[in-house]
Amino acid sequence: MKASELRGKSVDELKLELQSLLKAQFSLRMQKATQQLSNTSQIHKTRRDIARVRTLLTEKGNG
């Protein structure tokens, strides 16, 4: 996910995106804990996406 894609979204859309990313992060952590996750780089990418969304929410003043 690119920051330019996120900049076109409204605050409500960003909040929904953040919620889905947090759920995905939880799911990936559970898969890692049970040794079901084969591609561990997904956790890193999800964390970066969460940071991007939170940064944009802060920039828009509704963080």
C-alpha positions in Angstrom: 0.0 0.0 0.0 1.4 3.4 -1.0 1.0 6.6 0.9 -0.3 8.3 -2.3 -3.2 5.8 -2.4 -4.0 6.6 1.2 -3.9 10.4 0.8 -7.0 10.2 -1.5 -9.1 8.6 1.2 -11.3 10.4 3.8 -10.7 10.2 7.5 -13.5 7.6 8.0 -12.0 5.4 5.2 -8.6 5.7 6.9 -10.1 4.6 10.2 -11.7 1.6 8.6 -8.4 0.8 6.9 -6.6 1.0 10.2 -9.1 -1.3 11.9 -8.7 -3.9 9.1 -4.9 -3.7 9.3 -4.9 -4.1 13.1 -7.0 -7.3 12.7 -4.7 -8.5 10.0 -1.7 -7.9 12.3 -3.3 -9.8 15.1 -4.1 -12.7 12.7 -0.5 -12.8 11.5 0.9 -12.8 15.0 -1.4 -15.7 15.9 -0.2 -17.6 12.8 3.4 -17.0 13.8 2.8 -18.2 17.3 1.3 -21.5 16.0 4.0 -21.9 13.3 1.5 -21.6 10.5 3.0 -18.4 9.0 5.4 -19.2 6.2 6.2 -15.6 5.0 7.1 -13.7 8.1 7.9 -10.5 6.2 4.1 -9.9 6.0 4.2 -8.8 9.7 6.7 -6.1 8.9 4.7 -4.9 5.9 1.5 -4.7 7.9 3.3 -2.8 10.7 4.5 -0.2 8.1 1.1 0.1 6.6 -0.4 0.7 10.1 2.2 3.4 10.6 1.4 5.1 7.3 -2.3 5.2 8.1 -1.7 6.6 11.6 0.6 9.2 10.2 -2.0 10.4 7.7 -4.7 10.5 10.4 -2.4 12.7 12.5 -1.7 14.9 9.5 -5.4 15.4 8.8 -5.9 16.3 12.5 -8.2 13.5 13.5 -5.7 11.0 15.0 
